[in-house]
Amino acid sequence: MFRTKAALALIGVCFGFAGAQAKYAGWSTGYHTTWGGQSTQNTFFKAYTHVMYFTGSINPPSASTGKSFSDAVHTGKSKAILCIGGWGAAGSFESNSNTTEKRAAFVKKIMDGVKAGGFDGVDIDWEEEGGGISNNYTLLLNELRVECDKLTPKPLLTIATADNQVASAVAVKDKVDQMNAMSYWTLANGIAGYMKKFTDKGVSKAVLGVGYGYDNDGEVDIDNPTDIEAKIKFAIDNQFGGIMIWEIAHACAQCNEVTAKYVNKDIASALRPGMAQRLAFRRANTLSVAVNPVTGAREVRYSVAAGAGNAATIDLGLYDMGGALVKNLAKGATAAGSYSLPLGVGAASRGAYVVRMVGPEGVSAAKVD
């Protein structure tokens, strides 16, 4: 944006009101940069449901700095997200994720930053432009997903991505709540082709957001409210997750007003099907790996909430830390209730696997410790 530019994404929705049909983006995420003395006091919160704290590094801010930011954002009735990384940070990501031990320490540092700063989620901007997929990218997102799912309320986990990073996005499409499309150099009349590169590879529209930018390094829609409005309408009409805006401090007043026209925080937080359903799934359908006190063997324990017809279709599997399926554990229509079954891996496999349960509206995961 920075080239690292990003968006938060879930689902564009139409909401009906008495006597009129109003259209709103599922969410609107603005990136706040920390350089140049930019202050949240200048943020036009009406235009954003989420505001990203972007440092351009892999290090979270101090607890006091993070808390000051998130408090200001919460006062504006927006969500505060900690953004880790940025353009040029791929090498630092790689060196902090290339062993099990270093990755665990890195994940802990990130999650400690989220908790200490009072953030509502974390955005990973590991921009692998031109570098191909790193297996450590997938491992990092897997482990962050597990850690986010341990907390209540569960923090959002998002990524920044671009149309030359589709393979990386596909590798983690079931791990993240939003994918932030850095579509800043594409005019609205080309945005359909840009987003199609993701959906053609199986990425759900519900986790994709359409981005536009206000920076001065070549964004085509800087201070271009006509193009911005066209992109927002495209996201809504085609049921993409939402919209995102890079470097909101550079937004012109008219551009901010255009964005704000499609933002309704009061209903967006309650009626965004993508986010609401995915988080509800994780709350209602539990998943853990535990040791049976009688046999000493590890077993998977999970519960399924009632779905349509008092059953839900699930897909429960054991995966290695690279995301490859090791074996199926349970699959198909499952009645509401609590279940347990033997895991079937020995003590030597500790830390090597993840159990993942996929349902109609979300994903739950648990690491085999």
The 8 nearest C-alpha neighbors of each residue, nearest first, counted from 0:
[[3, 1, 2, 4, 86, 85, 5, 245],
 [0, 2, 3, 4, 86, 85, 214, 216],
 [0, 1, 3, 86, 4, 85, 216, 181],
 [0, 4, 2, 1, 86, 85, 5, 124],
 [0, 5, 3, 181, 245, 1, 2, 159],
 [4, 6, 179, 159, 181, 180, 243, 245],
 [179, 7, 5, 243, 208, 210, 28, 180],
 [6, 8, 179, 177, 28, 208, 243, 178],
 [9, 7, 208, 240, 177, 207, 241, 206],
 [240, 8, 10, 206, 205, 273, 241, 177],
 [240, 9, 11, 205, 239, 25, 273, 241],
 [12, 10, 25, 235, 238, 24, 240, 239],
 [11, 13, 25, 10, 235, 23, 24, 238],
 [12, 14, 22, 23, 21, 15, 11, 235],
 [13, 15, 21, 22, 12, 20, 16, 23],
 [14, 16, 20, 21, 19, 13, 17, 22],
 [17, 15, 19, 20, 18, 14, 21, 13],
 [16, 18, 19, 15, 20, 21, 14, 22],
 [17, 19, 16, 20, 15, 21, 14, 22],
 [20, 18, 16, 17, 21, 15, 14, 22],
 [19, 21, 15, 16, 14, 22, 18, 13],
 [22, 20, 14, 15, 19, 13, 23, 16],
 [23, 21, 13, 14, 261, 20, 12, 24],
 [24, 22, 261, 262, 13, 12, 25, 263],
 [23, 25, 11, 241, 26, 235, 261, 262],
 [26, 24, 11, 241, 10, 271, 240, 12],
 [27, 25, 241, 24, 48, 242, 28, 267],
 [26, 28, 47, 242, 48, 243, 241, 49],
 [29, 27, 243, 49, 7, 47, 50, 6],
 [28, 30, 244, 50, 243, 247, 47, 245],
 [31, 29, 51, 245, 246, 50, 247, 244],
 [30, 32, 52, 51, 246, 53, 247, 29],
 [33, 31, 53, 34, 246, 54, 30, 52],
 [32, 34, 54, 37, 53, 31, 36, 35],
 [33, 35, 36, 32, 37, 54, 53, 31],
 [36, 34, 37, 33, 32, 38, 248, 31],
 [35, 37, 34, 38, 33, 32, 39, 248],
 [38, 36, 35, 33, 34, 248, 39, 32],
 [37, 39, 40, 41, 36, 42, 33, 248],
 [38, 40, 42, 41, 71, 37, 68, 72],
 [41, 39, 38, 42, 71, 43, 37, 44],
 [40, 42, 39, 38, 43, 248, 37, 44],
 [43, 41, 39, 40, 44, 248, 247, 38],
 [42, 44, 45, 46, 41, 255, 47, 40],
 [45, 43, 46, 47, 42, 75, 77, 48],
 [44, 46, 43, 47, 259, 262, 75, 48],
 [45, 47, 259, 44, 258, 43, 255, 262],
 [48, 46, 27, 44, 49, 28, 45, 29],
 [47, 49, 77, 27, 26, 28, 264, 78],
 [50, 48, 78, 28, 77, 47, 79, 27],
 [49, 51, 29, 79, 28, 30, 78, 80],
 [52, 50, 30, 80, 31, 53, 81, 79],
 [51, 53, 81, 31, 82, 80, 32, 54],
 [52, 54, 32, 82, 55, 31, 51, 33],
 [53, 55, 56, 33, 32, 52, 82, 83],
 [56, 54, 85, 84, 53, 83, 57, 86],
 [57, 55, 84, 54, 58, 83, 85, 88],
 [56, 58, 84, 83, 59, 92, 88, 55],
 [57, 59, 56, 60, 83, 109, 84, 54],
 [60, 58, 112, 109, 61, 57, 83, 81],
 [61, 59, 65, 64, 62, 58, 112, 116],
 [62, 60, 64, 63, 65, 59, 116, 112],
 [61, 63, 116, 115, 65, 64, 66, 60],
 [64, 62, 66, 61, 65, 67, 116, 60],
 [65, 63, 67, 61, 66, 62, 60, 68],
 [66, 64, 116, 62, 68, 67, 63, 60],
 [65, 67, 116, 69, 63, 68, 64, 117],
 [66, 68, 64, 70, 65, 69, 63, 71],
 [69, 67, 65, 71, 66, 70, 72, 64],
 [68, 70, 72, 66, 79, 71, 67, 73],
 [71, 69, 73, 67, 72, 68, 66, 74],
 [72, 70, 74, 68, 69, 73, 67, 75],
 [73, 71, 69, 75, 74, 70, 77, 79],
 [72, 74, 76, 70, 75, 77, 71, 69],
 [73, 75, 71, 76, 72, 70, 77, 69],
 [74, 76, 72, 73, 77, 44, 71, 45],
 [77, 75, 73, 74, 72, 78, 48, 44],
 [76, 78, 48, 49, 73, 75, 72, 79],
 [77, 79, 49, 119, 50, 73, 48, 72],
 [78, 80, 50, 118, 69, 119, 49, 72],
 [81, 79, 51, 120, 121, 118, 119, 52],
 [82, 80, 121, 52, 51, 122, 120, 118],
 [81, 83, 122, 53, 52, 121, 51, 123],
 [84, 82, 57, 123, 124, 122, 56, 81],
 [85, 83, 56, 57, 124, 55, 88, 125],
 [84, 86, 55, 3, 124, 88, 87, 0],
 [85, 87, 3, 88, 2, 0, 1, 126],
 [86, 88, 89, 85, 90, 126, 84, 91],
 [87, 89, 91, 84, 90, 85, 86, 92],
 [90, 88, 92, 125, 91, 87, 126, 93],
 [91, 89, 93, 92, 88, 94, 87, 95],
 [90, 92, 94, 88, 93, 89, 95, 57],
 [91, 93, 89, 95, 90, 94, 96, 88],
 [94, 92, 90, 96, 91, 95, 97, 89],
 [93, 95, 91, 96, 92, 97, 90, 101],
 [94, 96, 92, 93, 101, 102, 97, 91],
 [97, 95, 102, 93, 94, 101, 98, 135],
 [96, 98, 94, 93, 135, 95, 102, 101],
 [99, 97, 101, 100, 96, 102, 95, 135],
 [98, 100, 102, 101, 103, 97, 96, 350],
 [99, 101, 103, 98, 102, 104, 96, 97],
 [102, 100, 104, 98, 103, 95, 96, 99],
 [101, 103, 96, 105, 99, 104, 100, 95],
 [102, 104, 106, 100, 105, 101, 99, 107],
 [103, 105, 107, 101, 102, 106, 108, 100],
 [106, 104, 102, 108, 107, 103, 101, 109],
 [107, 105, 103, 109, 108, 104, 102, 110],
 [106, 108, 104, 110, 105, 109, 111, 103],
 [109, 107, 105, 111, 106, 110, 112, 104],
 [108, 110, 112, 106, 107, 111, 105, 113],
 [109, 111, 113, 107, 112, 108, 106, 114],
 [110, 112, 108, 114, 113, 109, 107, 115],
 [113, 111, 109, 115, 110, 59, 114, 116],
 [112, 114, 110, 118, 116, 111, 115, 117],
 [113, 115, 111, 117, 116, 112, 110, 118],
 [116, 114, 62, 112, 117, 113, 111, 66],
 [115, 117, 65, 66, 62, 113, 118, 114],
 [116, 118, 114, 115, 66, 69, 113, 119],
 [119, 117, 113, 79, 80, 116, 120, 69],
 [120, 118, 154, 79, 80, 78, 155, 117],
 [121, 119, 155, 154, 80, 118, 156, 81],
 [120, 122, 81, 156, 80, 82, 155, 157],
 [121, 123, 82, 157, 158, 156, 83, 81],
 [124, 122, 158, 83, 125, 82, 157, 84],
 [125, 123, 84, 159, 85, 126, 158, 83],
 [126, 124, 89, 123, 84, 127, 88, 85],
 [127, 125, 128, 124, 89, 86, 85, 160],
 [126, 128, 130, 125, 129, 89, 131, 164],
 [127, 129, 130, 126, 164, 163, 131, 161],
 [130, 128, 131, 127, 163, 164, 126, 132],
 [131, 129, 127, 128, 132, 133, 126, 89],
 [132, 130, 129, 127, 133, 128, 164, 167],
 [133, 131, 167, 134, 130, 166, 127, 136],
 [132, 134, 135, 136, 131, 137, 167, 93],
 [133, 135, 137, 136, 132, 138, 321, 139],
 [134, 136, 138, 133, 137, 96, 139, 97],
 [137, 135, 139, 133, 134, 138, 140, 132],
 [138, 136, 140, 134, 135, 139, 141, 171],
 [137, 139, 135, 141, 136, 140, 320, 321],
 [138, 140, 136, 142, 141, 137, 135, 143],
 [139, 141, 143, 137, 142, 138, 144, 136],
 [142, 140, 138, 144, 139, 143, 137, 174],
 [141, 143, 145, 139, 144, 140, 138, 146],
 [142, 144, 140, 146, 145, 141, 147, 139],
 [145, 143, 147, 141, 142, 146, 140, 174],
 [146, 144, 142, 148, 143, 147, 364, 365],
 [145, 147, 143, 149, 148, 144, 142, 150],
 [148, 146, 144, 149, 145, 154, 153, 150],
 [147, 149, 145, 146, 150, 153, 144, 363],
 [148, 150, 146, 147, 145, 151, 153, 365],
 [151, 149, 153, 148, 147, 152, 154, 146],
 [152, 150, 153, 149, 148, 154, 147, 282],
 [151, 153, 150, 154, 119, 148, 149, 147],
 [152, 154, 151, 150, 148, 147, 155, 149],
 [155, 153, 120, 119, 147, 152, 156, 121],
 [154, 156, 120, 176, 121, 157, 119, 153],
 [157, 155, 175, 121, 176, 120, 122, 154],
 [158, 156, 122, 177, 175, 176, 178, 123],
 [159, 157, 123, 178, 122, 179, 124, 160],
 [158, 160, 179, 5, 124, 178, 180, 123],
 [159, 161, 180, 179, 164, 181, 158, 178],
 [162, 160, 181, 164, 163, 180, 165, 182],
 [161, 163, 164, 165, 193, 196, 160, 197],
 [162, 164, 161, 165, 128, 129, 166, 160],
 [165, 163, 161, 162, 167, 166, 160, 128],
 [164, 166, 168, 167, 162, 163, 197, 169],
 [167, 165, 169, 168, 164, 170, 132, 131],
 [166, 168, 170, 165, 169, 132, 164, 171],
 [169, 167, 165, 166, 170, 171, 172, 164],
 [168, 170, 172, 166, 171, 167, 165, 202],
 [171, 169, 167, 168, 172, 166, 137, 322],
 [172, 170, 174, 169, 173, 168, 137, 175],
 [171, 173, 169, 174, 168, 170, 175, 202],
 [172, 174, 171, 175, 362, 170, 176, 361],
 [175, 173, 171, 172, 144, 141, 140, 176],
 [176, 174, 156, 157, 177, 173, 172, 171],
 [177, 175, 156, 157, 206, 155, 274, 174],
 [176, 178, 8, 206, 157, 7, 175, 9],
 [179, 177, 207, 158, 206, 8, 157, 159],
 [6, 178, 180, 159, 5, 7, 208, 160],
 [181, 179, 160, 161, 182, 209, 210, 208],
 [182, 180, 161, 5, 4, 210, 183, 160],
 [181, 183, 210, 180, 185, 184, 211, 209],
 [184, 182, 211, 218, 212, 185, 181, 210],
 [183, 185, 218, 219, 182, 217, 186, 220],
 [186, 184, 183, 182, 189, 190, 219, 187],
 [187, 185, 188, 189, 219, 190, 184, 226],
 [186, 188, 190, 230, 189, 226, 229, 185],
 [187, 189, 186, 190, 191, 185, 229, 230],
 [190, 188, 187, 186, 191, 192, 185, 193],
 [189, 191, 193, 187, 192, 188, 194, 185],
 [192, 190, 194, 193, 189, 195, 188, 187],
 [191, 193, 195, 190, 194, 189, 196, 188],
 [192, 194, 190, 191, 195, 196, 162, 189],
 [193, 195, 196, 191, 192, 197, 190, 198],
 [196, 194, 198, 192, 197, 193, 199, 191],
 [195, 197, 194, 199, 193, 198, 162, 192],
 [198, 196, 195, 200, 199, 202, 194, 165],
 [197, 199, 202, 195, 201, 200, 196, 203],
 [200, 198, 197, 196, 201, 195, 202, 194],
 [201, 199, 198, 197, 202, 196, 169, 165],
 [200, 202, 198, 199, 203, 197, 169, 172],
 [201, 203, 198, 197, 200, 172, 169, 204],
 [204, 202, 205, 206, 201, 198, 207, 172],
 [203, 205, 239, 207, 206, 240, 202, 238],
 [204, 206, 10, 9, 240, 203, 273, 239],
 [207, 205, 9, 177, 8, 240, 204, 178],
 [208, 206, 8, 178, 240, 204, 205, 239],
 [207, 209, 8, 241, 242, 240, 179, 180],
 [210, 208, 242, 180, 243, 234, 241, 182],
 [211, 209, 243, 182, 181, 242, 180, 244],
 [212, 210, 183, 244, 182, 220, 243, 245],
 [211, 213, 245, 244, 183, 214, 221, 218],
 [212, 214, 221, 249, 250, 246, 245, 215],
 [213, 215, 212, 216, 246, 249, 218, 221],
 [214, 216, 217, 218, 213, 221, 212, 249],
 [217, 215, 214, 218, 1, 2, 213, 219],
 [216, 218, 215, 219, 184, 214, 183, 221],
 [219, 217, 184, 183, 220, 221, 212, 216],
 [218, 220, 184, 221, 217, 186, 183, 185],
 [219, 221, 223, 218, 226, 222, 212, 227],
 [222, 220, 213, 223, 218, 212, 219, 214],
 [221, 223, 251, 224, 220, 254, 213, 250],
 [222, 224, 220, 221, 225, 226, 227, 254],
 [225, 223, 227, 254, 226, 228, 222, 257],
 [226, 224, 228, 227, 223, 229, 220, 257],
 [225, 227, 229, 228, 224, 223, 187, 220],
 [228, 226, 224, 230, 229, 225, 223, 231],
 [227, 229, 231, 225, 230, 226, 224, 232],
 [228, 230, 226, 232, 227, 231, 187, 233],
 [231, 229, 233, 227, 187, 228, 232, 234],
 [230, 232, 228, 234, 233, 229, 227, 235],
 [231, 233, 235, 229, 234, 230, 236, 228],
 [234, 232, 230, 236, 231, 235, 237, 229],
 [233, 235, 239, 231, 232, 237, 236, 238],
 [236, 234, 11, 232, 238, 233, 237, 24],
 [235, 237, 233, 238, 234, 232, 11, 239],
 [236, 238, 234, 235, 239, 233, 11, 232],
 [239, 237, 11, 235, 236, 10, 234, 12],
 [240, 238, 204, 234, 10, 11, 205, 237],
 [10, 9, 241, 239, 8, 205, 11, 208],
 [240, 242, 208, 8, 25, 26, 24, 11],
 [243, 241, 209, 27, 208, 210, 6, 26],
 [242, 244, 6, 28, 210, 27, 29, 7],
 [243, 245, 29, 211, 212, 210, 28, 30],
 [244, 246, 212, 30, 4, 247, 29, 213],
 [247, 245, 30, 248, 31, 213, 249, 214],
 [246, 248, 250, 249, 245, 29, 30, 31],
 [247, 249, 246, 250, 42, 37, 31, 41],
 [250, 248, 247, 213, 246, 251, 214, 221],
 [251, 249, 247, 248, 213, 254, 255, 252],
 [250, 252, 254, 253, 222, 255, 249, 213],
 [251, 253, 255, 254, 256, 250, 257, 222],
 [252, 254, 256, 255, 251, 257, 224, 222],
 [255, 253, 224, 257, 251, 256, 252, 250],
 [256, 254, 252, 258, 253, 257, 259, 46],
 [255, 257, 259, 253, 254, 258, 260, 252],
 [258, 256, 254, 260, 255, 259, 253, 228],
 [257, 259, 255, 256, 260, 46, 261, 254],
 [258, 260, 46, 256, 262, 261, 257, 45],
 [259, 261, 257, 258, 262, 256, 46, 23],
 [262, 260, 23, 259, 258, 24, 22, 263],
 [263, 261, 259, 23, 260, 24, 46, 264],
 [262, 264, 265, 267, 266, 23, 261, 259],
 [265, 263, 267, 266, 48, 268, 262, 76],
 [266, 264, 263, 267, 268, 269, 270, 262],
 [265, 267, 269, 264, 268, 270, 263, 271],
 [266, 268, 264, 270, 269, 271, 263, 265],
 [269, 267, 266, 270, 264, 271, 265, 275],
 [270, 268, 266, 267, 271, 275, 265, 272],
 [271, 269, 267, 266, 272, 268, 275, 25],
 [270, 272, 267, 25, 273, 275, 274, 269],
 [273, 271, 275, 276, 274, 270, 10, 9],
 [272, 274, 9, 10, 205, 271, 276, 275],
 [275, 273, 277, 276, 272, 271, 278, 9],
 [274, 276, 272, 278, 277, 273, 271, 279],
 [277, 275, 279, 272, 278, 360, 274, 273],
 [278, 276, 361, 280, 360, 274, 279, 275],
 [277, 279, 281, 280, 275, 276, 274, 282],
 [278, 280, 276, 282, 277, 281, 275, 283],
 [281, 279, 277, 283, 278, 282, 361, 284],
 [280, 282, 278, 284, 279, 283, 363, 277],
 [281, 283, 279, 280, 284, 278, 285, 151],
 [282, 284, 280, 281, 304, 279, 285, 303],
 [285, 283, 303, 302, 281, 280, 304, 282],
 [284, 286, 302, 301, 283, 281, 282, 287],
 [285, 287, 301, 300, 365, 363, 302, 284],
 [288, 286, 300, 365, 299, 301, 289, 285],
 [287, 289, 299, 298, 300, 367, 365, 297],
 [288, 290, 297, 298, 287, 291, 299, 300],
 [291, 289, 297, 296, 295, 292, 298, 288],
 [290, 292, 295, 293, 296, 294, 297, 289],
 [293, 291, 295, 294, 290, 296, 289, 297],
 [294, 292, 291, 295, 296, 290, 297, 298],
 [295, 293, 296, 291, 292, 290, 297, 298],
 [294, 296, 291, 292, 293, 290, 297, 298],
 [297, 295, 294, 291, 290, 298, 341, 342],
 [298, 296, 290, 289, 342, 291, 341, 295],
 [297, 299, 341, 342, 340, 289, 288, 290],
 [300, 298, 288, 339, 340, 342, 287, 341],
 [299, 301, 339, 287, 338, 286, 288, 298],
 [302, 300, 286, 285, 338, 337, 339, 287],
 [301, 303, 337, 285, 284, 336, 338, 304],
 [302, 304, 284, 335, 336, 337, 305, 301],
 [305, 303, 335, 283, 284, 306, 302, 336],
 [306, 304, 309, 335, 310, 311, 303, 307],
 [305, 307, 310, 311, 309, 308, 304, 335],
 [308, 306, 309, 310, 311, 305, 312, 334],
 [307, 309, 310, 306, 305, 311, 334, 335],
 [310, 308, 305, 306, 307, 334, 335, 311],
 [311, 309, 334, 306, 305, 333, 308, 335],
 [310, 312, 306, 333, 332, 313, 305, 334],
 [313, 311, 332, 331, 333, 358, 359, 310],
 [312, 314, 358, 331, 330, 357, 311, 315],
 [313, 315, 330, 357, 356, 329, 331, 316],
 [316, 314, 356, 329, 328, 355, 330, 327],
 [317, 315, 327, 328, 355, 354, 326, 318],
 [316, 318, 354, 326, 325, 353, 324, 327],
 [319, 317, 324, 325, 353, 323, 352, 322],
 [318, 320, 352, 321, 323, 322, 351, 353],
 [321, 319, 322, 352, 138, 351, 318, 353],
 [320, 322, 319, 323, 138, 137, 134, 318],
 [321, 323, 320, 319, 318, 324, 137, 138],
 [324, 322, 318, 319, 321, 325, 320, 317],
 [323, 325, 318, 326, 317, 322, 319, 316],
 [326, 324, 318, 317, 323, 319, 327, 316],
 [327, 325, 317, 324, 316, 328, 318, 315],
 [326, 328, 316, 329, 315, 317, 325, 330],
 [327, 329, 316, 315, 326, 317, 330, 314],
 [330, 328, 315, 327, 314, 316, 331, 313],
 [329, 331, 314, 313, 315, 328, 332, 312],
 [330, 332, 312, 313, 333, 314, 329, 311],
 [333, 331, 312, 311, 310, 313, 334, 330],
 [334, 332, 310, 311, 312, 331, 335, 313],
 [335, 333, 310, 309, 336, 311, 332, 305],
 [334, 336, 305, 303, 304, 310, 309, 333],
 [335, 337, 303, 302, 334, 304, 338, 305],
 [336, 338, 302, 301, 303, 339, 335, 300],
 [339, 337, 301, 300, 302, 336, 340, 299],
 [340, 338, 300, 299, 301, 298, 341, 337],
 [339, 341, 299, 298, 342, 300, 338, 328],
 [342, 340, 298, 343, 299, 297, 339, 296],
 [341, 343, 298, 297, 299, 344, 340, 296],
 [342, 344, 341, 345, 297, 298, 296, 340],
 [345, 343, 342, 348, 346, 297, 347, 349],
 [346, 344, 347, 348, 343, 349, 296, 297],
 [345, 347, 348, 349, 344, 297, 296, 368],
 [348, 346, 345, 349, 344, 351, 350, 368],
 [349, 347, 346, 351, 345, 350, 344, 352],
 [348, 350, 368, 351, 347, 346, 367, 352],
 [351, 349, 368, 367, 352, 348, 366, 353],
 [350, 352, 348, 349, 320, 319, 367, 353],
 [353, 351, 319, 367, 320, 318, 350, 366],
 [352, 354, 366, 318, 367, 365, 317, 319],
 [353, 355, 317, 365, 364, 316, 318, 366],
 [354, 356, 364, 316, 363, 315, 353, 357],
 [357, 355, 315, 363, 314, 362, 364, 358],
 [358, 356, 362, 314, 313, 361, 315, 355],
 [357, 359, 313, 361, 360, 312, 362, 356],
 [358, 360, 361, 312, 357, 313, 311, 280],
 [361, 359, 277, 358, 276, 280, 362, 273],
 [362, 360, 277, 358, 280, 357, 359, 281],
 [361, 363, 357, 356, 358, 364, 281, 173],
 [362, 364, 356, 281, 355, 357, 286, 361],
 [365, 363, 355, 354, 145, 356, 353, 362],
 [366, 364, 354, 287, 353, 145, 355, 286],
 [365, 367, 353, 368, 352, 354, 145, 364],
 [366, 368, 352, 350, 353, 349, 288, 365],
 [367, 349, 350, 366, 288, 351, 352, 348]]
